[in-house]
Amino acid sequence: MRSLTRGAGTRVFDWWPSLGWWPDRARDLLGGRVQVPAASATFALPARAESVHTARAYTTGTLRGWDLGHLADGVNLVVSELATNALRHGIAPAVRWPADPIRLSLVRRGHLLTCAIADPGRAVPVMRDSGPLEPGGLGLHIVDSLSVRWGWSPIAPYGKAVWAVLDASAPGGGTAAACF
């Protein structure tokens, strides 16, 4: 991660995972294999609501390029939830600068696919139980149900990446029923 400064002390959030990046808390899913075929794609998204749609379109195109287009529905749902959370909770209203985008990264290692959304915020993602009449609050429950594992990793000097690992060999793109 790089942190650059532009005019008036505004920091530019710039996180690009390397091809071999994988969340530390999901390394055991690789089964100890060091040389796993890998591919990655990262896209910067401005801090605007329409970026959720852009993230889904980018994800669909990337998955088709990797011959994983059949996983688009499940993966797009995870990407939508993570991107929405990054926009709502990862970018404080006072810090909504166009220079501080969020980053979508897709990393494939063997039959596993990680969707990671990096944002400049310090707020830790928390799965909460919402009431039956609340209009939201189920996003991380959806991510949890579609992924093999999800979590977050801090990014120095500030920010975090919220990630979800999906099983690309499962028919639904990593649904819990297919994985466990």
VENUR-V226859 format. One record per residue. N is the residue number from 0. OMEGA is omega as a letter, one per 40 degrees, with the letter a starting at -180 (999 if undefined). NEAR is the number of other ideal C-beta (glycine too) atoms within 10 Angstrom. D_CENTER is the distance of its C-alpha to the mean C-alpha in Angstrom with 2 decimals. Layout:
# VENUR-V226859
{{N:OMEGA:NEAR:D_CENTER} {N:OMEGA:NEAR:D_CENTER}}
This chain:
# VENUR-V226859
{{0:i:15:15.61} {1:i:10:18.45} {2:a:15:19.78} {3:i:10:22.39} {4:i:10:24.86} {5:i:10:26.01} {6:i:6:29.09} {7:i:5:29.90} {8:i:6:27.55} {9:a:13:24.29} {10:i:18:21.47} {11:i:14:19.01} {12:a:26:15.50} {13:i:17:14.83} {14:i:21:12.29} {15:a:13:12.28} {16:i:22:11.67} {17:a:9:14.76} {18:a:10:15.22} {19:a:12:15.95} {20:i:19:13.03} {21:a:20:11.93} {22:a:21:11.08} {23:a:9:14.65} {24:i:14:14.61} {25:a:20:13.81} {26:a:10:16.37} {27:i:9:18.99} {28:i:18:17.32} {29:i:14:18.35} {30:i:9:21.91} {31:a:6:23.17} {32:a:9:22.90} {33:a:6:22.55} {34:i:7:23.14} {35:i:14:20.57} {36:a:9:20.18} {37:i:14:16.98} {38:i:14:15.34} {39:i:18:12.48} {40:a:16:11.60} {41:a:17:10.15} {42:i:18:10.86} {43:a:15:11.84} {44:i:21:11.85} {45:a:15:14.75} {46:i:20:14.79} {47:a:12:16.33} {48:a:10:15.97} {49:i:9:16.38} {50:i:21:13.14} {51:i:19:11.51} {52:i:11:14.07} {53:i:16:13.55} {54:i:24:9.86} {55:a:18:11.33} {56:i:12:14.24} {57:i:19:12.55} {58:i:23:10.65} {59:i:18:14.09} {60:i:14:15.91} {61:i:22:13.99} {62:i:22:14.41} {63:i:13:18.04} {64:i:11:18.59} {65:a:15:17.66} {66:i:7:19.94} {67:a:20:17.28} {68:i:13:17.85} {69:i:13:18.99} {70:a:23:15.50} {71:a:18:14.35} {72:a:12:15.16} {73:a:23:13.19} {74:i:26:10.01} {75:i:20:10.45} {76:i:17:11.00} {77:a:27:7.78} {78:i:24:6.00} {79:a:18:8.97} {80:a:24:8.83} {81:i:31:5.59} {82:i:26:6.99} {83:i:17:10.33} {84:i:20:9.96} {85:i:29:9.01} {86:a:21:12.04} {87:a:14:14.19} {88:a:16:13.83} {89:i:25:12.23} {90:a:20:14.86} {91:a:12:18.36} {92:a:5:20.81} {93:a:6:23.04} {94:a:14:20.42} {95:i:12:19.29} {96:i:16:20.38} {97:a:9:19.56} {98:i:16:19.32} {99:a:21:16.27} {100:i:23:13.41} {101:a:28:9.71} {102:i:23:7.99} {103:i:25:5.69} {104:i:19:6.28} {105:a:23:7.46} {106:i:23:9.83} {107:i:21:12.69} {108:a:22:15.28} {109:a:15:18.11} {110:a:14:17.36} {111:i:21:13.90} {112:i:28:10.61} {113:i:25:7.36} {114:i:27:4.05} {115:i:26:2.40} {116:i:27:3.15} {117:i:30:6.73} {118:a:29:9.63} {119:a:26:13.29} {120:i:22:14.00} {121:a:11:15.55} {122:a:14:15.17} {123:i:10:13.94} {124:a:20:12.05} {125:i:8:14.89} {126:a:12:15.43} {127:i:12:18.67} {128:i:8:21.40} {129:i:12:22.26} {130:a:6:25.74} {131:a:4:26.73} {132:i:5:27.53} {133:a:10:24.46} {134:a:6:22.51} {135:i:9:19.02} {136:a:12:17.44} {137:a:16:16.32} {138:a:21:12.61} {139:i:18:11.63} {140:i:14:14.65} {141:i:16:13.38} {142:a:24:10.09} {143:a:16:12.64} {144:a:15:15.07} {145:a:26:13.08} {146:i:26:11.59} {147:i:20:13.79} {148:i:18:12.16} {149:i:24:9.37} {150:i:15:9.66} {151:i:19:9.15} {152:i:17:10.87} {153:i:11:13.09} {154:a:18:13.49} {155:e:7:17.19} {156:i:9:19.02} {157:i:14:16.71} {158:a:24:13.17} {159:i:22:10.29} {160:i:24:6.83} {161:a:27:5.36} {162:i:27:4.49} {163:i:27:6.39} {164:i:26:9.19} {165:i:30:11.17} {166:a:23:14.77} {167:i:19:15.41} {168:i:15:19.11} {169:a:18:19.05} {170:a:12:20.46} {171:a:17:17.87} {172:i:24:14.81} {173:i:27:14.56} {174:a:17:16.36} {175:a:14:17.86} {176:a:9:21.30} {177:a:16:20.72} {178:a:17:19.32} {179:999:7:21.76}}
